[in-house]
Amino acid sequence: MPPHHPVFGHIFVLAAVMSKLPKDAHPHYLPDQLRRRYPDLGPIFYLDAWPFITLTLVVASPETLVQITTEHVLPKFPAIKDFLFPLANGKDLVSMDGPEWKYWRNIFNPGFSSNHLMTLVPDIVRETTVFCDVLEDHAAKKDILRMKDLTDNLAMDVIGEVVLYGHLITLGSGASSAPPIASKSVISLALTAYLKQNPDVSKLGGIDPVFKEIAINQMKLFLFSGHDTTSSTICYVFYLLAVYPKVLSRLRVEHDDILGHDPSQAPDRISQDPYLINKLPYTAA
């Protein structure tokens, strides 16, 4: 781990790193900046910033991350539960543990299966096309714009399609006029799975209060907590492509090979054959 003070832990080290970053930099930058400052640190190390945060194990090893997140079912980090509690009262998949998490994860699994997500690709493409149109409009005007606002709206629109199968229309007027197919939404598929496991619930004459509470909390989590990571990643991708033109050029070559040389035809091609996106390994990487 980084140089450790017997009383103050890594607080002084972190303060030195933070002094080199913008004042509004996200704390997630700190582990990477520490590794840059101490090249021999390795991919796994402890970070001691008590009393500000509890002792934290920083992991930047893909193999170890697989063990932590997939091979072993470990208790959720208490700080995450505390952070999300005001939003979902602990009744969300991120905060749940043990048998409770396993039960509700199985209920929501149908909406996240790869086969089902492929059926939603045309809807995601439609929302993304609106996003591209907005960018092209700003480019034509040579505007200076806040990219994060646009990617936030894109993420919200896509989440609306996937989770609710409804058109939030935060970006523009590009949503389809076709009526939404509720049975395709994550929530509808979860309700179907819940009723199969609890057939007596359908006799209540209304929405089961247990499912209603869980569903509402999941929707809040998807919409309010799930959009920021996606929108921030999109911004960072645009930034990196601008900084590394050779990567952008290679990306365009792959798109030309798989999607054709006319970018305006790409949305239709992907909508007609969603599995084309699995033939873009460089893009996916």
ZADO-1210 file (C-alpha; in nm, 4 decimals, padded with zeros to 6 digits):
<atoms>
<atom x="00.0000" y="00.0000" z="00.0000" code="MET" pos="1"/>
<atom x="00.1093" y="00.3676" z="-00.0258" code="PRO" pos="2"/>
<atom x="00.3277" y="00.5187" z="00.2497" code="PRO" pos="3"/>
<atom x="00.1245" y="00.4831" z="00.5676" code="HIS" pos="4"/>
<atom x="00.1240" y="00.7168" z="00.8702" code="HIS" pos="5"/>
<atom x="00.0671" y="00.5356" z="01.2022" code="PRO" pos="6"/>
<atom x="-00.1967" y="00.7907" z="01.3074" code="VAL" pos="7"/>
<atom x="-00.3259" y="00.9574" z="00.9920" code="PHE" pos="8"/>
<atom x="-00.3079" y="00.6579" z="00.7604" code="GLY" pos="9"/>
<atom x="-00.3107" y="00.7698" z="00.3967" code="HIS" pos="10"/>
<atom x="-00.4771" y="01.1062" z="00.4551" code="ILE" pos="11"/>
<atom x="-00.1591" y="01.3030" z="00.3825" code="PHE" pos="12"/>
<atom x="-00.0888" y="01.0978" z="00.0701" code="VAL" pos="13"/>
<atom x="-00.4438" y="01.1498" z="-00.0551" code="LEU" pos="14"/>
<atom x="-00.4245" y="01.5220" z="00.0203" code="ALA" pos="15"/>
<atom x="-00.1084" y="01.5482" z="-00.1898" code="ALA" pos="16"/>
<atom x="-00.2741" y="01.3690" z="-00.4804" code="VAL" pos="17"/>
<atom x="-00.5952" y="01.5739" z="-00.4564" code="MET" pos="18"/>
<atom x="-00.3971" y="01.8973" z="-00.4591" code="SER" pos="19"/>
<atom x="-00.2893" y="01.8147" z="-00.8158" code="LYS" pos="20"/>
<atom x="-00.6474" y="01.7516" z="-00.9371" code="LEU" pos="21"/>
<atom x="-00.9264" y="01.9969" z="-01.0218" code="PRO" pos="22"/>
<atom x="-01.1342" y="02.0899" z="-00.7182" code="LYS" pos="23"/>
<atom x="-01.4422" y="01.9208" z="-00.8621" code="ASP" pos="24"/>
<atom x="-01.2628" y="01.5958" z="-00.9559" code="ALA" pos="25"/>
<atom x="-01.4520" y="01.2812" z="-00.8578" code="HIS" pos="26"/>
<atom x="-01.2976" y="01.0727" z="-00.5748" code="PRO" pos="27"/>
<atom x="-01.2910" y="00.7745" z="-00.8113" code="HIS" pos="28"/>
<atom x="-00.9832" y="00.9318" z="-00.9695" code="TYR" pos="29"/>
<atom x="-00.7826" y="00.8843" z="-00.6508" code="LEU" pos="30"/>
<atom x="-00.6916" y="00.5123" z="-00.6738" code="PRO" pos="31"/>
<atom x="-00.5634" y="00.5517" z="-01.0298" code="ASP" pos="32"/>
<atom x="-00.3719" y="00.8657" z="-00.9398" code="GLN" pos="33"/>
<atom x="-00.2140" y="00.6823" z="-00.6467" code="LEU" pos="34"/>
<atom x="-00.0994" y="00.4037" z="-00.8775" code="ARG" pos="35"/>
<atom x="00.0513" y="00.6619" z="-01.1114" code="ARG" pos="36"/>
<atom x="00.2291" y="00.8294" z="-00.8180" code="ARG" pos="37"/>
<atom x="00.3564" y="00.4947" z="-00.6852" code="TYR" pos="38"/>
<atom x="00.4214" y="00.2714" z="-00.9926" code="PRO" pos="39"/>
<atom x="00.5273" y="-00.0267" z="-00.7781" code="ASP" pos="40"/>
<atom x="00.2033" y="-00.0235" z="-00.5823" code="LEU" pos="41"/>
<atom x="00.0465" y="-00.3133" z="-00.7709" code="GLY" pos="42"/>
<atom x="-00.3158" y="-00.3774" z="-00.8703" code="PRO" pos="43"/>
<atom x="-00.4420" y="-00.4539" z="-00.5168" code="ILE" pos="44"/>
<atom x="-00.3805" y="-00.2346" z="-00.2142" code="PHE" pos="45"/>
<atom x="-00.5450" y="-00.0993" z="00.0985" code="TYR" pos="46"/>
<atom x="-00.6466" y="00.2627" z="00.1348" code="LEU" pos="47"/>
<atom x="-00.6745" y="00.3989" z="00.4878" code="ASP" pos="48"/>
<atom x="-00.8544" y="00.7344" z="00.5074" code="ALA" pos="49"/>
<atom x="-01.0271" y="00.6787" z="00.8397" code="TRP" pos="50"/>
<atom x="-01.2281" y="00.8545" z="00.9848" code="PRO" pos="51"/>
<atom x="-01.3503" y="00.9933" z="00.6503" code="PHE" pos="52"/>
<atom x="-01.4095" y="00.6483" z="00.4997" code="ILE" pos="53"/>
<atom x="-01.3620" y="00.2948" z="00.6282" code="THR" pos="54"/>
<atom x="-01.0546" y="00.0937" z="00.5349" code="LEU" pos="55"/>
<atom x="-01.0916" y="00.0184" z="00.1640" code="THR" pos="56"/>
<atom x="-00.9392" y="-00.2507" z="-00.0546" code="LEU" pos="57"/>
<atom x="-00.8663" y="-00.1089" z="-00.3999" code="VAL" pos="58"/>
<atom x="-00.8739" y="-00.3740" z="-00.6738" code="VAL" pos="59"/>
<atom x="-00.7571" y="-00.3093" z="-01.0302" code="ALA" pos="60"/>
<atom x="-00.6975" y="-00.6736" z="-01.1196" code="SER" pos="61"/>
<atom x="-00.9573" y="-00.8272" z="-01.3564" code="PRO" pos="62"/>
<atom x="-00.8907" y="-01.1777" z="-01.2200" code="GLU" pos="63"/>
<atom x="-00.9449" y="-01.0663" z="-00.8613" code="THR" pos="64"/>
<atom x="-01.2533" y="-00.8666" z="-00.9559" code="LEU" pos="65"/>
<atom x="-01.4068" y="-01.1806" z="-01.1068" code="VAL" pos="66"/>
<atom x="-01.3480" y="-01.3619" z="-00.7785" code="GLN" pos="67"/>
<atom x="-01.5068" y="-01.0792" z="-00.5786" code="ILE" pos="68"/>
<atom x="-01.8062" y="-01.0106" z="-00.8009" code="THR" pos="69"/>
<atom x="-01.8806" y="-01.3467" z="-00.9653" code="THR" pos="70"/>
<atom x="-01.7155" y="-01.6505" z="-00.8117" code="GLU" pos="71"/>
<atom x="-01.7975" y="-01.5596" z="-00.4512" code="HIS" pos="72"/>
<atom x="-02.1139" y="-01.4008" z="-00.3121" code="VAL" pos="73"/>
<atom x="-01.9780" y="-01.1428" z="-00.0695" code="LEU" pos="74"/>
<atom x="-02.1714" y="-00.9030" z="00.1572" code="PRO" pos="75"/>
<atom x="-02.2425" y="-00.5631" z="00.0042" code="LYS" pos="76"/>
<atom x="-02.0266" y="-00.2722" z="00.1133" code="PHE" pos="77"/>
<atom x="-02.2104" y="-00.0937" z="00.4010" code="PRO" pos="78"/>
<atom x="-02.1326" y="00.2516" z="00.2591" code="ALA" pos="79"/>
<atom x="-02.3203" y="00.1648" z="-00.0617" code="ILE" pos="80"/>
<atom x="-02.6244" y="00.0563" z="00.1380" code="LYS" pos="81"/>
<atom x="-02.6145" y="00.3771" z="00.3421" code="ASP" pos="82"/>
<atom x="-02.5812" y="00.5886" z="00.0283" code="PHE" pos="83"/>
<atom x="-02.8775" y="00.4255" z="-00.1490" code="LEU" pos="84"/>
<atom x="-03.1040" y="00.3899" z="00.1542" code="PHE" pos="85"/>
<atom x="-03.2768" y="00.7300" z="00.1127" code="PRO" pos="86"/>
<atom x="-03.3588" y="00.6341" z="-00.2452" code="LEU" pos="87"/>
<atom x="-03.4773" y="00.2742" z="-00.2083" code="ALA" pos="88"/>
<atom x="-03.4987" y="00.1947" z="00.1644" code="ASN" pos="89"/>
<atom x="-03.2625" y="-00.0967" z="00.1196" code="GLY" pos="90"/>
<atom x="-03.5115" y="-00.2761" z="-00.1075" code="LYS" pos="91"/>
<atom x="-03.3015" y="-00.2711" z="-00.4233" code="ASP" pos="92"/>
<atom x="-03.0753" y="-00.5242" z="-00.5929" code="LEU" pos="93"/>
<atom x="-02.7608" y="-00.3254" z="-00.5175" code="VAL" pos="94"/>
<atom x="-02.8286" y="-00.3207" z="-00.1424" code="SER" pos="95"/>
<atom x="-02.9838" y="-00.6653" z="-00.0921" code="MET" pos="96"/>
<atom x="-02.7788" y="-00.9589" z="00.0314" code="ASP" pos="97"/>
<atom x="-02.8081" y="-01.3352" z="00.0561" code="GLY" pos="98"/>
<atom x="-03.1334" y="-01.5217" z="-00.0155" code="PRO" pos="99"/>
<atom x="-03.3321" y="-01.1980" z="-00.0539" code="GLU" pos="100"/>
<atom x="-03.0979" y="-01.0764" z="-00.3291" code="TRP" pos="101"/>
<atom x="-03.0975" y="-01.4173" z="-00.4997" code="LYS" pos="102"/>
<atom x="-03.4782" y="-01.4366" z="-00.5043" code="TYR" pos="103"/>
<atom x="-03.5343" y="-01.0904" z="-00.6516" code="TRP" pos="104"/>
<atom x="-03.2400" y="-01.1182" z="-00.8909" code="ARG" pos="105"/>
<atom x="-03.4060" y="-01.4276" z="-01.0377" code="ASN" pos="106"/>
<atom x="-03.7337" y="-01.2359" z="-01.0682" code="ILE" pos="107"/>
<atom x="-03.5651" y="-00.9577" z="-01.2656" code="PHE" pos="108"/>
<atom x="-03.3359" y="-01.1853" z="-01.4689" code="ASN" pos="109"/>
<atom x="-03.5685" y="-01.2165" z="-01.7748" code="PRO" pos="110"/>
<atom x="-03.5439" y="-00.8445" z="-01.8436" code="GLY" pos="111"/>
<atom x="-03.1644" y="-00.8556" z="-01.8474" code="PHE" pos="112"/>
<atom x="-03.1079" y="-01.1667" z="-02.0543" code="SER" pos="113"/>
<atom x="-02.8917" y="-01.1110" z="-02.3613" code="SER" pos="114"/>
<atom x="-03.1604" y="-01.2454" z="-02.5931" code="ASN" pos="115"/>
<atom x="-03.4210" y="-01.0051" z="-02.4577" code="HIS" pos="116"/>
<atom x="-03.1857" y="-00.7072" z="-02.4701" code="LEU" pos="117"/>
<atom x="-03.1246" y="-00.7799" z="-02.8376" code="MET" pos="118"/>
<atom x="-03.4975" y="-00.7341" z="-02.9040" code="THR" pos="119"/>
<atom x="-03.4656" y="-00.3830" z="-02.7603" code="LEU" pos="120"/>
<atom x="-03.1774" y="-00.2792" z="-02.9867" code="VAL" pos="121"/>
<atom x="-03.4063" y="-00.1093" z="-03.2463" code="PRO" pos="122"/>
<atom x="-03.5568" y="00.1060" z="-02.9700" code="ASP" pos="123"/>
<atom x="-03.2123" y="00.1939" z="-02.8345" code="ILE" pos="124"/>
<atom x="-03.0962" y="00.2761" z="-03.1882" code="VAL" pos="125"/>
<atom x="-03.3920" y="00.5110" z="-03.2333" code="ARG" pos="126"/>
<atom x="-03.3050" y="00.7033" z="-02.9167" code="GLU" pos="127"/>
<atom x="-02.9359" y="00.7131" z="-03.0131" code="THR" pos="128"/>
<atom x="-03.0239" y="00.8466" z="-03.3573" code="THR" pos="129"/>
<atom x="-03.2009" y="01.1401" z="-03.1929" code="VAL" pos="130"/>
<atom x="-02.8868" y="01.1996" z="-02.9866" code="PHE" pos="131"/>
<atom x="-02.6741" y="01.2005" z="-03.3041" code="CYS" pos="132"/>
<atom x="-02.9134" y="01.4438" z="-03.4715" code="ASP" pos="133"/>
<atom x="-02.8820" y="01.6821" z="-03.1760" code="VAL" pos="134"/>
<atom x="-02.5012" y="01.6605" z="-03.1915" code="LEU" pos="135"/>
<atom x="-02.5005" y="01.7273" z="-03.5654" code="GLU" pos="136"/>
<atom x="-02.7236" y="02.0295" z="-03.5143" code="ASP" pos="137"/>
<atom x="-02.4839" y="02.1744" z="-03.2556" code="HIS" pos="138"/>
<atom x="-02.1860" y="02.0960" z="-03.4792" code="ALA" pos="139"/>
<atom x="-02.3471" y="02.2817" z="-03.7707" code="ALA" pos="140"/>
<atom x="-02.4010" y="02.5836" z="-03.5456" code="LYS" pos="141"/>
<atom x="-02.0482" y="02.5496" z="-03.4004" code="LYS" pos="142"/>
<atom x="-02.1936" y="02.5734" z="-03.0536" code="ASP" pos="143"/>
<atom x="-02.0042" y="02.5216" z="-02.7313" code="ILE" pos="144"/>
<atom x="-02.2195" y="02.2846" z="-02.5326" code="LEU" pos="145"/>
<atom x="-02.2161" y="02.0818" z="-02.2147" code="ARG" pos="146"/>
<atom x="-02.1899" y="01.7250" z="-02.3433" code="MET" pos="147"/>
<atom x="-02.2871" y="01.5730" z="-02.0063" code="LYS" pos="148"/>
<atom x="-02.6360" y="01.7247" z="-02.0290" code="ASP" pos="149"/>
<atom x="-02.6965" y="01.5541" z="-02.3634" code="LEU" pos="150"/>
<atom x="-02.5567" y="01.2176" z="-02.2545" code="THR" pos="151"/>
<atom x="-02.7637" y="01.2347" z="-01.9338" code="ASP" pos="152"/>
<atom x="-03.0746" y="01.2777" z="-02.1477" code="ASN" pos="153"/>
<atom x="-02.9701" y="00.9953" z="-02.3788" code="LEU" pos="154"/>
<atom x="-02.9131" y="00.7592" z="-02.0858" code="ALA" pos="155"/>
<atom x="-03.2514" y="00.8502" z="-01.9340" code="MET" pos="156"/>
<atom x="-03.4289" y="00.7915" z="-02.2657" code="ASP" pos="157"/>
<atom x="-03.2644" y="00.4527" z="-02.3154" code="VAL" pos="158"/>
<atom x="-03.3359" y="00.3472" z="-01.9565" code="ILE" pos="159"/>
<atom x="-03.6969" y="00.4534" z="-02.0110" code="GLY" pos="160"/>
<atom x="-03.7151" y="00.2245" z="-02.3128" code="GLU" pos="161"/>
<atom x="-03.5526" y="-00.0737" z="-02.1425" code="VAL" pos="162"/>
<atom x="-03.7032" y="-00.0519" z="-01.7947" code="VAL" pos="163"/>
<atom x="-04.0459" y="00.0978" z="-01.8635" code="LEU" pos="164"/>
<atom x="-04.0715" y="00.0598" z="-02.2408" code="TYR" pos="165"/>
<atom x="-04.1923" y="00.4170" z="-02.2421" code="GLY" pos="166"/>
<atom x="-04.0713" y="00.7256" z="-02.4251" code="HIS" pos="167"/>
<atom x="-03.9358" y="00.9859" z="-02.1828" code="LEU" pos="168"/>
<atom x="-03.8348" y="01.2134" z="-02.4731" code="ILE" pos="169"/>
<atom x="-03.5724" y="01.4183" z="-02.2909" code="THR" pos="170"/>
<atom x="-03.3554" y="01.4677" z="-02.6016" code="LEU" pos="171"/>
<atom x="-03.6040" y="01.5626" z="-02.8693" code="GLY" pos="172"/>
<atom x="-03.9055" y="01.4601" z="-03.0706" code="SER" pos="173"/>
<atom x="-03.7571" y="01.1484" z="-03.2223" code="GLY" pos="174"/>
<atom x="-03.9556" y="00.8922" z="-03.0238" code="ALA" pos="175"/>
<atom x="-04.1695" y="00.6488" z="-03.2167" code="SER" pos="176"/>
<atom x="-04.5404" y="00.7139" z="-03.2467" code="SER" pos="177"/>
<atom x="-04.6091" y="00.3418" z="-03.2094" code="ALA" pos="178"/>
<atom x="-04.7761" y="00.2470" z="-02.8801" code="PRO" pos="179"/>
<atom x="-04.5349" y="00.0973" z="-02.6257" code="PRO" pos="180"/>
<atom x="-04.5361" y="-00.2791" z="-02.5808" code="ILE" pos="181"/>
<atom x="-04.5446" y="-00.3024" z="-02.2019" code="ALA" pos="182"/>
<atom x="-04.4631" y="-00.6736" z="-02.2006" code="SER" pos="183"/>
<atom x="-04.1110" y="-00.5939" z="-02.3256" code="LYS" pos="184"/>
<atom x="-04.0176" y="-00.3797" z="-02.0274" code="SER" pos="185"/>
<atom x="-03.7968" y="-00.5068" z="-01.7456" code="VAL" pos="186"/>
<atom x="-04.0719" y="-00.4318" z="-01.4944" code="ILE" pos="187"/>
<atom x="-04.3404" y="-00.6179" z="-01.6914" code="SER" pos="188"/>
<atom x="-04.1208" y="-00.9233" z="-01.7373" code="LEU" pos="189"/>
<atom x="-04.0369" y="-00.9188" z="-01.3669" code="ALA" pos="190"/>
<atom x="-04.4084" y="-00.9047" z="-01.2815" code="LEU" pos="191"/>
<atom x="-04.4743" y="-01.2042" z="-01.5075" code="THR" pos="192"/>
<atom x="-04.1962" y="-01.4016" z="-01.3368" code="ALA" pos="193"/>
<atom x="-04.3243" y="-01.2990" z="-00.9925" code="TYR" pos="194"/>
<atom x="-04.6791" y="-01.4126" z="-01.0705" code="LEU" pos="195"/>
<atom x="-04.5515" y="-01.7476" z="-01.1972" code="LYS" pos="196"/>
<atom x="-04.3783" y="-01.8056" z="-00.8643" code="GLN" pos="197"/>
<atom x="-04.6700" y="-01.6646" z="-00.6634" code="ASN" pos="198"/>
<atom x="-04.9892" y="-01.7640" z="-00.8501" code="PRO" pos="199"/>
<atom x="-05.2178" y="-01.6815" z="-00.5573" code="ASP" pos="200"/>
<atom x="-05.1168" y="-01.3156" z="-00.5765" code="VAL" pos="201"/>
<atom x="-05.3187" y="-01.2697" z="-00.8975" code="SER" pos="202"/>
<atom x="-05.6352" y="-01.3305" z="-00.6962" code="LYS" pos="203"/>
<atom x="-05.5858" y="-01.0159" z="-00.4896" code="LEU" pos="204"/>
<atom x="-05.7473" y="-00.7993" z="-00.7555" code="GLY" pos="205"/>
<atom x="-05.4621" y="-00.5491" z="-00.7702" code="GLY" pos="206"/>
<atom x="-05.0850" y="-00.5136" z="-00.7690" code="ILE" pos="207"/>
<atom x="-04.9251" y="-00.7125" z="-00.4910" code="ASP" pos="208"/>
<atom x="-04.7848" y="-00.4565" z="-00.2399" code="PRO" pos="209"/>
<atom x="-04.4615" y="-00.6548" z="-00.1957" code="VAL" pos="210"/>
<atom x="-04.3865" y="-00.6536" z="-00.5681" code="PHE" pos="211"/>
<atom x="-04.5016" y="-00.2931" z="-00.6005" code="LYS" pos="212"/>
<atom x="-04.2523" y="-00.1763" z="-00.3384" code="GLU" pos="213"/>
<atom x="-03.9629" y="-00.3658" z="-00.4957" code="ILE" pos="214"/>
<atom x="-04.0545" y="-00.2582" z="-00.8504" code="ALA" pos="215"/>
<atom x="-04.0799" y="00.1109" z="-00.7575" code="ILE" pos="216"/>
<atom x="-03.7444" y="00.0984" z="-00.5799" code="ASN" pos="217"/>
<atom x="-03.5813" y="-00.0719" z="-00.8773" code="GLN" pos="218"/>
<atom x="-03.7225" y="00.1902" z="-01.1156" code="MET" pos="219"/>
<atom x="-03.5842" y="00.4684" z="-00.8972" code="LYS" pos="220"/>
<atom x="-03.2481" y="00.2952" z="-00.8863" code="LEU" pos="221"/>
<atom x="-03.2361" y="00.2413" z="-01.2634" code="PHE" pos="222"/>
<atom x="-03.3439" y="00.5952" z="-01.3476" code="LEU" pos="223"/>
<atom x="-03.1690" y="00.8066" z="-01.0852" code="PHE" pos="224"/>
<atom x="-02.8619" y="00.6011" z="-00.9974" code="SER" pos="225"/>
<atom x="-02.8027" y="00.4114" z="-01.3193" code="GLY" pos="226"/>
<atom x="-02.7871" y="00.6914" z="-01.5730" code="HIS" pos="227"/>
<atom x="-02.4840" y="00.8854" z="-01.4501" code="ASP" pos="228"/>
<atom x="-02.2235" y="00.6114" z="-01.4969" code="THR" pos="229"/>
<atom x="-02.3440" y="00.5535" z="-01.8527" code="THR" pos="230"/>
<atom x="-02.3573" y="00.9205" z="-01.9479" code="SER" pos="231"/>
<atom x="-02.0155" y="00.9917" z="-01.7956" code="SER" pos="232"/>
<atom x="-01.8651" y="00.6975" z="-01.9840" code="THR" pos="233"/>
<atom x="-02.0060" y="00.8252" z="-02.3144" code="ILE" pos="234"/>
<atom x="-01.8503" y="01.1671" z="-02.2505" code="CYS" pos="235"/>
<atom x="-01.5161" y="01.0066" z="-02.1718" code="TYR" pos="236"/>
<atom x="-01.5311" y="00.7949" z="-02.4867" code="VAL" pos="237"/>
<atom x="-01.5872" y="01.1076" z="-02.6986" code="PHE" pos="238"/>
<atom x="-01.2963" y="01.2764" z="-02.5234" code="TYR" pos="239"/>
<atom x="-01.0598" y="00.9836" z="-02.5793" code="LEU" pos="240"/>
<atom x="-01.1571" y="00.9561" z="-02.9463" code="LEU" pos="241"/>
<atom x="-01.0782" y="01.3255" z="-02.9880" code="ALA" pos="242"/>
<atom x="-00.7406" y="01.2870" z="-02.8140" code="VAL" pos="243"/>
<atom x="-00.6411" y="00.9714" z="-03.0047" code="TYR" pos="244"/>
<atom x="-00.7267" y="01.0223" z="-03.3746" code="PRO" pos="245"/>
<atom x="-00.5577" y="00.6948" z="-03.4747" code="LYS" pos="246"/>
<atom x="-00.8026" y="00.5043" z="-03.2569" code="VAL" pos="247"/>
<atom x="-01.0908" y="00.6992" z="-03.4098" code="LEU" pos="248"/>
<atom x="-00.9640" y="00.6153" z="-03.7573" code="SER" pos="249"/>
<atom x="-00.9418" y="00.2447" z="-03.6750" code="ARG" pos="250"/>
<atom x="-01.2909" y="00.2569" z="-03.5269" code="LEU" pos="251"/>
<atom x="-01.4280" y="00.4086" z="-03.8476" code="ARG" pos="252"/>
<atom x="-01.2614" y="00.1382" z="-04.0558" code="VAL" pos="253"/>
<atom x="-01.4326" y="-00.1320" z="-03.8523" code="GLU" pos="254"/>
<atom x="-01.7678" y="00.0441" z="-03.8802" code="HIS" pos="255"/>
<atom x="-01.7258" y="00.0810" z="-04.2571" code="ASP" pos="256"/>
<atom x="-01.6443" y="-00.2889" z="-04.2891" code="ASP" pos="257"/>
<atom x="-01.9429" y="-00.4103" z="-04.0856" code="ILE" pos="258"/>
<atom x="-02.2040" y="-00.1346" z="-04.1173" code="LEU" pos="259"/>
<atom x="-02.1221" y="00.0075" z="-04.4592" code="GLY" pos="260"/>
<atom x="-01.9606" y="00.3298" z="-04.5749" code="HIS" pos="261"/>
<atom x="-02.2766" y="00.5421" z="-04.5401" code="ASP" pos="262"/>
<atom x="-02.3246" y="00.6335" z="-04.1707" code="PRO" pos="263"/>
<atom x="-02.6864" y="00.7321" z="-04.2350" code="SER" pos="264"/>
<atom x="-02.7643" y="00.3680" z="-04.3190" code="GLN" pos="265"/>
<atom x="-02.6049" y="00.2256" z="-04.0033" code="ALA" pos="266"/>
<atom x="-02.9127" y="00.2696" z="-03.7774" code="PRO" pos="267"/>
<atom x="-03.1356" y="00.0740" z="-04.0165" code="ASP" pos="268"/>
<atom x="-02.8779" y="-00.2014" z="-04.0605" code="ARG" pos="269"/>
<atom x="-02.8347" y="-00.2448" z="-03.6843" code="ILE" pos="270"/>
<atom x="-03.2118" y="-00.2361" z="-03.6259" code="SER" pos="271"/>
<atom x="-03.2678" y="-00.5027" z="-03.8896" code="GLN" pos="272"/>
<atom x="-02.9847" y="-00.7210" z="-03.7599" code="ASP" pos="273"/>
<atom x="-02.9010" y="-00.6342" z="-03.3964" code="PRO" pos="274"/>
<atom x="-02.6384" y="-00.9083" z="-03.3820" code="TYR" pos="275"/>
<atom x="-02.4159" y="-00.6954" z="-03.6081" code="LEU" pos="276"/>
<atom x="-02.2951" y="-00.5189" z="-03.2956" code="ILE" pos="277"/>
<atom x="-02.1335" y="-00.8486" z="-03.1890" code="ASN" pos="278"/>
<atom x="-01.9141" y="-00.8247" z="-03.4988" code="LYS" pos="279"/>
<atom x="-01.7454" y="-00.5034" z="-03.3793" code="LEU" pos="280"/>
<atom x="-01.4699" y="-00.6348" z="-03.1467" code="PRO" pos="281"/>
<atom x="-01.2534" y="-00.3229" z="-03.1595" code="TYR" pos="282"/>
<atom x="-01.5531" y="-00.1018" z="-03.0799" code="THR" pos="283"/>
<atom x="-01.6604" y="-00.3288" z="-02.7963" code="ALA" pos="284"/>
<atom x="-01.3088" y="-00.3353" z="-02.6522" code="ALA" pos="285"/>
</atoms>
